[in-house]
Amino acid sequence: MPGTDQTRLREDQRLAELLAPLDEFLRSRDLPVAELLVEFMKHRGSQHAAFDAYNLVDHLCFTAHRYRGLISNPSTQPRRHPTVIGAS
């Protein structure tokens, strides 16, 4: 499909732009963000709210970092492999 790579790059750019401020906000030391996220996880019924909250923050951070890398060097984006007929 023509333009598919450009479309994917634009989507990656938009996602990176969305994730960057969220990452910065969640890691803010000036606000009690982490504590509020732990409380939120408790209200959702988490048995290990602090663990789950900090894992969520880390996951978002790593994802934001990955997307920043993808938009700064689009040639590193994973390529789809053609489907092999008869492969199981």
Secondary structure, DSSP 8 states (H G I E B T S, - for coil): -TTHHHHHHHHHHHHHHHHHHHHHHHT-SSS-HHHHHHHHHHHTT-TTHHHHHHHHHHHHHHHHHHHHHHHH-GGGS-------TT--
